[in-house]
Amino acid sequence: MREPRAAELVMGSVQLGLPYGAANRTGKPSHASALRLVRRAADAGVTQFDTARAYGDSEDRLGEALQSRKSVRTITKLSPLSDLAADATRQEVRAAVDASVDQSLKALKRDRLDCLLLHRGVHMTAFGGAVWERLVERLEDGSVLSLGVSVQSPQEALKALDCPDVRHIQMPFNILDWRWREANVIARIRERSCLTVHARSVYLQGILAADDPAVWPSIDGANPKELIRYIDAFVCAFGRDGAADLCLAYARGQDWIDGVVVGMENEHQLEENLRLSVRRPLERAACEEIDALMPRVPVALLDPAQWPAK
């Protein structure tokens, strides 16, 4: 069984490499600003940084900023392998996997990758299993220290949990997200003692903390004003310091989550998340009350890939 503890803050870095996020008003930071932001986070005690080959030049910026800080841990993701044809040969697949791993090692300025996740859960079995087979070999040769999967859905999570080589799962999770409970994913996670779970999207691309219905996507069956009213009511009921505090405290209060990945593009956001991350997380009873009372939202709201373009 897993040992319960408050989830730590993990710095997400997609915003450092790409303009990203529905509530992002400042865009991608400059090179100097990005380095300063990452170093400030490390100085403040953040020990884990999340990135990916697909996040523009995020890996390069992290590698430069953290080159002399060997005690911090970086979690990156394999290339989405979009250039591979559906009928790619086993050797072509293996070469593409090696290219992604080697590019990450170079960009992050490391001899070994602390943790490498599949960016797409389907790659566990795609190409006759050649992707995962090659990653396990890289695990065995020591160039990768831990393997995992970045999942999008409960179905992908359950498949990943069936694989003993998966030691890390990253998944979207927030105060509105009911899917993982109903699919029994949380119960399965609690059974795995040697598994690290990181939750992303706790602010749902920033809309949950924005207190502005205008930044929410237009989704049938989802009423932004009503949901904001519920969030505000829970803020008052549990004595939290605003919507962002509530959302982070809810995620950090889950006994099955080890880290909460929060993307940041400026130092003001970093300081605010550092402040909130040392506050008391919600108790389990408070989380269960929210689960029972929060309106059930459509899956399309929980998956930004399904949001209509603005």
DRENDO-1510 file (C-alpha; in Angstrom, 1 decimal, always signed):
<recs>
REC; n; res; u; v; w
REC; 1; MET; +0.0; +0.0; +0.0 .
REC; 2; ARG; +1.1; +3.6; -0.6 .
REC; 3; GLU; +2.2; +5.8; +2.2 .
REC; 4; PRO; +0.0; +9.0; +2.4 .
REC; 5; ARG; +1.8; +12.3; +2.3 .
REC; 6; ALA; +1.1; +15.8; +0.9 .
REC; 7; ALA; +1.9; +16.1; -2.8 .
REC; 8; GLU; +4.9; +18.3; -3.6 .
REC; 9; LEU; +5.0; +21.1; -6.1 .
REC; 10; VAL; +6.6; +20.1; -9.5 .
REC; 11; MET; +7.4; +22.8; -11.9 .
REC; 12; GLY; +5.9; +22.3; -15.3 .
REC; 13; SER; +7.8; +23.8; -18.2 .
REC; 14; VAL; +5.6; +23.7; -21.3 .
REC; 15; GLN; +5.1; +27.5; -21.1 .
REC; 16; LEU; +8.9; +27.9; -21.2 .
REC; 17; GLY; +9.1; +26.4; -24.6 .
REC; 18; LEU; +5.7; +27.3; -26.2 .
REC; 19; PRO; +2.9; +29.8; -25.8 .
REC; 20; TYR; +0.5; +27.6; -23.9 .
REC; 21; GLY; -2.6; +27.8; -21.7 .
REC; 22; ALA; -6.1; +29.2; -22.1 .
REC; 23; ALA; -5.5; +31.8; -19.4 .
REC; 24; ASN; -1.9; +32.7; -20.5 .
REC; 25; ARG; -1.8; +36.4; -21.2 .
REC; 26; THR; +2.0; +36.9; -21.3 .
REC; 27; GLY; +3.1; +34.2; -23.8 .
REC; 28; LYS; +6.4; +32.4; -23.9 .
REC; 29; PRO; +9.0; +34.1; -21.7 .
REC; 30; SER; +12.3; +35.3; -23.1 .
REC; 31; HIS; +15.4; +33.1; -22.8 .
REC; 32; ALA; +16.8; +35.1; -19.9 .
REC; 33; SER; +13.5; +35.2; -18.1 .
REC; 34; ALA; +13.0; +31.5; -18.4 .
REC; 35; LEU; +16.4; +30.7; -17.0 .
REC; 36; ARG; +15.9; +33.1; -14.1 .
REC; 37; LEU; +12.5; +31.5; -13.4 .
REC; 38; VAL; +13.8; +28.0; -13.3 .
REC; 39; ARG; +16.8; +28.9; -11.1 .
REC; 40; ARG; +14.5; +30.8; -8.7 .
REC; 41; ALA; +12.3; +27.7; -8.4 .
REC; 42; ALA; +15.3; +25.5; -7.6 .
REC; 43; ASP; +16.6; +28.0; -5.1 .
REC; 44; ALA; +13.2; +28.0; -3.4 .
REC; 45; GLY; +13.3; +24.2; -3.0 .
REC; 46; VAL; +11.5; +22.8; -6.1 .
REC; 47; THR; +13.3; +19.5; -6.7 .
REC; 48; GLN; +11.4; +18.2; -9.7 .
REC; 49; PHE; +10.9; +19.7; -13.2 .
REC; 50; ASP; +8.6; +18.3; -15.9 .
REC; 51; THR; +9.3; +18.7; -19.6 .
REC; 52; ALA; +9.0; +16.9; -23.0 .
REC; 53; ARG; +10.6; +16.7; -26.4 .
REC; 54; ALA; +7.4; +18.2; -27.8 .
REC; 55; TYR; +7.6; +21.4; -25.6 .
REC; 56; GLY; +9.5; +23.5; -28.0 .
REC; 57; ASP; +12.9; +24.5; -26.5 .
REC; 58; SER; +11.8; +23.7; -22.9 .
REC; 59; GLU; +14.3; +20.9; -22.5 .
REC; 60; ASP; +17.1; +23.2; -23.6 .
REC; 61; ARG; +16.2; +25.9; -21.2 .
REC; 62; LEU; +15.9; +23.5; -18.3 .
REC; 63; GLY; +19.2; +21.9; -19.2 .
REC; 64; GLU; +20.9; +25.3; -19.2 .
REC; 65; ALA; +19.3; +26.5; -16.1 .
REC; 66; LEU; +19.9; +23.4; -14.1 .
REC; 67; GLN; +23.2; +22.2; -15.5 .
REC; 68; SER; +25.1; +22.7; -12.1 .
REC; 69; ARG; +22.2; +21.4; -10.0 .
REC; 70; LYS; +22.6; +17.7; -10.1 .
REC; 71; SER; +20.3; +17.1; -7.1 .
REC; 72; VAL; +17.2; +18.1; -8.9 .
REC; 73; ARG; +15.2; +15.6; -10.9 .
REC; 74; THR; +13.8; +16.1; -14.4 .
REC; 75; ILE; +10.9; +14.2; -15.9 .
REC; 76; THR; +10.7; +14.3; -19.7 .
REC; 77; LYS; +8.6; +12.7; -22.3 .
REC; 78; LEU; +9.4; +10.8; -25.4 .
REC; 79; SER; +8.8; +12.4; -28.7 .
REC; 80; PRO; +5.2; +11.9; -30.0 .
REC; 81; LEU; +6.9; +10.0; -32.9 .
REC; 82; SER; +4.6; +11.8; -35.3 .
REC; 83; ASP; +7.0; +11.4; -38.2 .
REC; 84; LEU; +6.8; +7.6; -38.1 .
REC; 85; ALA; +4.6; +6.0; -40.7 .
REC; 86; ALA; +1.9; +3.6; -39.4 .
REC; 87; ASP; +3.7; +0.7; -41.1 .
REC; 88; ALA; +7.2; +1.8; -39.9 .
REC; 89; THR; +9.6; -1.1; -39.5 .
REC; 90; ARG; +10.9; -2.3; -36.1 .
REC; 91; GLN; +14.3; -0.8; -36.8 .
REC; 92; GLU; +12.8; +2.5; -37.8 .
REC; 93; VAL; +10.8; +2.7; -34.6 .
REC; 94; ARG; +13.8; +1.8; -32.5 .
REC; 95; ALA; +15.9; +4.4; -34.2 .
REC; 96; ALA; +13.2; +7.1; -33.6 .
REC; 97; VAL; +13.1; +6.1; -29.9 .
REC; 98; ASP; +16.9; +6.3; -29.6 .
REC; 99; ALA; +16.9; +9.7; -31.4 .
REC; 100; SER; +14.4; +11.1; -28.9 .
REC; 101; VAL; +16.2; +9.8; -25.9 .
REC; 102; ASP; +19.6; +11.0; -27.1 .
REC; 103; GLN; +18.2; +14.5; -28.0 .
REC; 104; SER; +16.7; +14.7; -24.5 .
REC; 105; LEU; +20.0; +13.7; -22.9 .
REC; 106; LYS; +21.8; +16.4; -24.9 .
REC; 107; ALA; +19.3; +19.1; -24.3 .
REC; 108; LEU; +19.0; +18.4; -20.5 .
REC; 109; LYS; +22.8; +18.1; -20.3 .
REC; 110; ARG; +22.6; +14.8; -18.5 .
REC; 111; ASP; +24.3; +11.4; -18.7 .
REC; 112; ARG; +21.1; +9.7; -17.7 .
REC; 113; LEU; +17.4; +10.6; -17.8 .
REC; 114; ASP; +15.9; +10.5; -14.3 .
REC; 115; CYS; +12.5; +9.6; -15.7 .
REC; 116; LEU; +11.1; +9.2; -19.2 .
REC; 117; LEU; +7.4; +9.0; -19.9 .
REC; 118; LEU; +5.6; +8.0; -23.0 .
REC; 119; HIS; +3.9; +11.1; -24.3 .
REC; 120; ARG; +1.2; +9.0; -25.9 .
REC; 121; GLY; -0.2; +6.1; -24.0 .
REC; 122; VAL; -1.0; +4.2; -27.2 .
REC; 123; HIS; +2.8; +3.8; -27.7 .
REC; 124; MET; +2.9; +1.1; -25.0 .
REC; 125; THR; +1.6; -1.3; -27.6 .
REC; 126; ALA; +2.0; +0.5; -30.9 .
REC; 127; PHE; +4.2; -0.8; -33.7 .
REC; 128; GLY; +4.0; -4.3; -32.2 .
REC; 129; GLY; +5.4; -3.1; -28.9 .
REC; 130; ALA; +8.7; -1.9; -30.4 .
REC; 131; VAL; +8.6; +1.5; -28.7 .
REC; 132; TRP; +8.2; +0.1; -25.2 .
REC; 133; GLU; +10.6; -2.7; -25.9 .
REC; 134; ARG; +13.4; -0.3; -26.8 .
REC; 135; LEU; +12.7; +1.9; -23.8 .
REC; 136; VAL; +13.0; -1.1; -21.5 .
REC; 137; GLU; +16.4; -1.8; -23.1 .
REC; 138; ARG; +17.4; +1.8; -22.4 .
REC; 139; LEU; +16.3; +1.3; -18.8 .
REC; 140; GLU; +18.5; -1.8; -18.6 .
REC; 141; ASP; +21.6; -0.1; -20.1 .
REC; 142; GLY; +21.3; +2.7; -17.5 .
REC; 143; SER; +20.6; +5.7; -19.8 .
REC; 144; VAL; +17.1; +5.9; -18.4 .
REC; 145; LEU; +16.5; +5.4; -14.7 .
REC; 146; SER; +12.8; +5.1; -14.6 .
REC; 147; LEU; +9.9; +4.7; -17.1 .
REC; 148; GLY; +6.4; +5.7; -17.1 .
REC; 149; VAL; +3.4; +7.0; -19.1 .
REC; 150; SER; +1.7; +10.3; -19.5 .
REC; 151; VAL; -2.0; +9.2; -19.7 .
REC; 152; GLN; -5.0; +11.1; -21.1 .
REC; 153; SER; -7.9; +8.9; -20.0 .
REC; 154; PRO; -8.8; +6.3; -17.4 .
REC; 155; GLN; -8.5; +3.6; -20.0 .
REC; 156; GLU; -4.9; +4.5; -20.7 .
REC; 157; ALA; -4.2; +4.7; -16.9 .
REC; 158; LEU; -5.6; +1.2; -16.3 .
REC; 159; LYS; -3.5; -0.2; -19.1 .
REC; 160; ALA; -0.3; +1.4; -17.7 .
REC; 161; LEU; -1.1; +0.1; -14.3 .
REC; 162; ASP; -1.1; -3.4; -15.7 .
REC; 163; CYS; +2.6; -3.1; -16.7 .
REC; 164; PRO; +5.2; -3.7; -13.9 .
REC; 165; ASP; +7.8; -1.6; -15.7 .
REC; 166; VAL; +5.7; +1.5; -15.3 .
REC; 167; ARG; +6.9; +3.3; -12.2 .
REC; 168; HIS; +5.6; +6.7; -13.0 .
REC; 169; ILE; +2.2; +7.9; -14.2 .
REC; 170; GLN; +1.3; +11.5; -15.0 .
REC; 171; MET; -2.4; +12.2; -15.4 .
REC; 172; PRO; -4.8; +15.2; -15.7 .
REC; 173; PHE; -6.7; +15.8; -12.5 .
REC; 174; ASN; -8.5; +18.6; -10.9 .
REC; 175; ILE; -11.4; +19.5; -8.6 .
REC; 176; LEU; -14.0; +18.9; -11.4 .
REC; 177; ASP; -12.5; +15.6; -12.6 .
REC; 178; TRP; -14.8; +12.7; -11.6 .
REC; 179; ARG; -13.5; +10.2; -14.2 .
REC; 180; TRP; -10.7; +8.5; -12.2 .
REC; 181; ARG; -12.9; +7.6; -9.2 .
REC; 182; GLU; -15.6; +6.0; -11.3 .
REC; 183; ALA; -13.2; +4.0; -13.5 .
REC; 184; ASN; -11.5; +2.6; -10.3 .
REC; 185; VAL; -8.1; +4.1; -11.3 .
REC; 186; ILE; -7.6; +5.6; -7.9 .
REC; 187; ALA; -8.2; +2.3; -6.1 .
REC; 188; ARG; -5.7; +0.6; -8.4 .
REC; 189; ILE; -3.1; +3.3; -7.8 .
REC; 190; ARG; -3.4; +2.8; -4.0 .
REC; 191; GLU; -2.5; -0.8; -4.5 .
REC; 192; ARG; +0.9; +0.1; -6.1 .
REC; 193; SER; +3.5; +1.0; -3.4 .
REC; 194; CYS; +6.4; +1.5; -5.9 .
REC; 195; LEU; +4.6; +4.0; -8.2 .
REC; 196; THR; +5.0; +7.7; -8.5 .
REC; 197; VAL; +1.9; +9.6; -9.5 .
REC; 198; HIS; +2.0; +13.2; -10.7 .
REC; 199; ALA; -1.2; +15.2; -11.4 .
REC; 200; ARG; -1.2; +17.9; -14.1 .
REC; 201; SER; -4.0; +20.3; -15.1 .
REC; 202; VAL; -5.0; +21.1; -11.6 .
REC; 203; TYR; -6.0; +24.6; -12.8 .
REC; 204; LEU; -7.4; +23.1; -16.1 .
REC; 205; GLN; -5.1; +25.4; -18.3 .
REC; 206; GLY; -5.7; +28.2; -15.8 .
REC; 207; ILE; -9.5; +28.6; -16.2 .
REC; 208; LEU; -10.3; +27.2; -12.7 .
REC; 209; ALA; -8.1; +29.9; -11.0 .
REC; 210; ALA; -9.0; +32.8; -13.3 .
REC; 211; ASP; -12.5; +33.7; -11.8 .
REC; 212; ASP; -13.5; +34.8; -15.3 .
REC; 213; PRO; -16.2; +32.9; -17.3 .
REC; 214; ALA; -14.9; +34.5; -20.5 .
REC; 215; VAL; -11.7; +32.3; -20.6 .
REC; 216; TRP; -13.7; +29.1; -20.2 .
REC; 217; PRO; -14.4; +27.1; -23.4 .
REC; 218; SER; -18.0; +26.8; -24.7 .
REC; 219; ILE; -18.9; +23.3; -23.9 .
REC; 220; ASP; -22.5; +21.9; -24.0 .
REC; 221; GLY; -23.6; +21.0; -20.5 .
REC; 222; ALA; -21.0; +23.1; -18.7 .
REC; 223; ASN; -22.0; +26.4; -17.1 .
REC; 224; PRO; -18.9; +28.4; -16.2 .
REC; 225; LYS; -20.7; +30.9; -14.0 .
REC; 226; GLU; -22.4; +28.1; -12.0 .
REC; 227; LEU; -19.1; +26.2; -11.6 .
REC; 228; ILE; -17.3; +29.4; -10.5 .
REC; 229; ARG; -20.1; +29.9; -7.9 .
REC; 230; TYR; -19.5; +26.4; -6.5 .
REC; 231; ILE; -15.7; +26.9; -6.4 .
REC; 232; ASP; -16.2; +30.2; -4.5 .
REC; 233; ALA; -18.6; +28.5; -2.1 .
REC; 234; PHE; -16.0; +25.9; -1.3 .
REC; 235; VAL; -13.3; +28.6; -0.9 .
REC; 236; CYS; -15.4; +30.1; +1.8 .
REC; 237; ALA; -16.5; +26.8; +3.4 .
REC; 238; PHE; -12.9; +25.6; +3.8 .
REC; 239; GLY; -11.2; +28.9; +4.6 .
REC; 240; ARG; -9.0; +28.9; +1.5 .
REC; 241; ASP; -7.3; +31.9; +0.0 .
REC; 242; GLY; -9.0; +32.0; -3.4 .
REC; 243; ALA; -9.8; +29.5; -6.2 .
REC; 244; ALA; -6.1; +28.7; -6.9 .
REC; 245; ASP; -5.5; +27.8; -3.3 .
REC; 246; LEU; -8.6; +25.6; -3.2 .
REC; 247; CYS; -7.7; +23.7; -6.4 .
REC; 248; LEU; -4.1; +23.1; -5.3 .
REC; 249; ALA; -5.1; +22.1; -1.8 .
REC; 250; TYR; -7.6; +19.7; -3.2 .
REC; 251; ALA; -5.0; +18.0; -5.4 .
REC; 252; ARG; -2.4; +18.0; -2.7 .
REC; 253; GLY; -4.9; +16.5; -0.3 .
REC; 254; GLN; -5.3; +13.3; -2.4 .
REC; 255; ASP; -3.4; +10.5; -0.6 .
REC; 256; TRP; -2.6; +8.8; -4.0 .
REC; 257; ILE; -0.9; +11.8; -5.6 .
REC; 258; ASP; +2.9; +12.4; -5.0 .
REC; 259; GLY; +3.4; +15.5; -7.0 .
REC; 260; VAL; +1.4; +18.3; -8.6 .
REC; 261; VAL; +2.7; +19.6; -11.9 .
REC; 262; VAL; +2.0; +23.3; -12.3 .
REC; 263; GLY; +3.2; +25.2; -15.4 .
REC; 264; MET; +4.4; +28.8; -14.9 .
REC; 265; GLU; +5.6; +31.4; -17.3 .
REC; 266; ASN; +6.6; +34.3; -14.9 .
REC; 267; GLU; +8.0; +34.9; -11.5 .
REC; 268; HIS; +4.7; +36.2; -10.0 .
REC; 269; GLN; +3.1; +32.9; -10.8 .
REC; 270; LEU; +6.0; +31.0; -9.3 .
REC; 271; GLU; +5.9; +33.0; -6.1 .
REC; 272; GLU; +2.2; +32.5; -5.7 .
REC; 273; ASN; +2.4; +28.7; -6.3 .
REC; 274; LEU; +5.3; +28.5; -3.9 .
REC; 275; ARG; +3.2; +30.3; -1.3 .
REC; 276; LEU; +0.2; +28.0; -1.9 .
REC; 277; SER; +2.2; +24.8; -2.0 .
REC; 278; VAL; +3.3; +25.1; +1.7 .
REC; 279; ARG; -0.2; +25.8; +3.0 .
REC; 280; ARG; -2.2; +22.9; +4.6 .
REC; 281; PRO; -3.8; +20.6; +2.0 .
REC; 282; LEU; -7.4; +19.8; +2.3 .
REC; 283; GLU; -8.3; +16.9; +4.6 .
REC; 284; ARG; -9.8; +13.8; +3.0 .
REC; 285; ALA; -13.3; +14.5; +4.4 .
REC; 286; ALA; -13.2; +18.0; +2.7 .
REC; 287; CYS; -12.1; +16.4; -0.6 .
REC; 288; GLU; -14.9; +13.9; -0.3 .
REC; 289; GLU; -17.5; +16.6; +0.4 .
REC; 290; ILE; -16.4; +18.4; -2.8 .
REC; 291; ASP; -16.6; +15.2; -4.7 .
REC; 292; ALA; -20.2; +14.7; -3.5 .
REC; 293; LEU; -21.4; +18.2; -4.2 .
REC; 294; MET; -19.6; +19.5; -7.2 .
REC; 295; PRO; -21.7; +19.3; -10.4 .
REC; 296; ARG; -20.8; +16.6; -12.8 .
REC; 297; VAL; -19.2; +18.2; -15.9 .
REC; 298; PRO; -19.0; +16.8; -19.4 .
REC; 299; VAL; -15.8; +14.9; -20.3 .
REC; 300; ALA; -15.2; +17.5; -23.1 .
REC; 301; LEU; -14.6; +20.1; -20.5 .
REC; 302; LEU; -12.0; +18.0; -18.7 .
REC; 303; ASP; -10.1; +17.3; -22.0 .
REC; 304; PRO; -8.7; +20.5; -23.5 .
REC; 305; ALA; -8.1; +18.6; -26.8 .
REC; 306; GLN; -11.8; +18.6; -27.2 .
REC; 307; TRP; -12.2; +22.4; -26.6 .
REC; 308; PRO; -13.5; +24.4; -29.6 .
REC; 309; ALA; -11.0; +26.8; -31.1 .
REC; 310; LYS; -11.5; +30.4; -30.0 .
</recs>
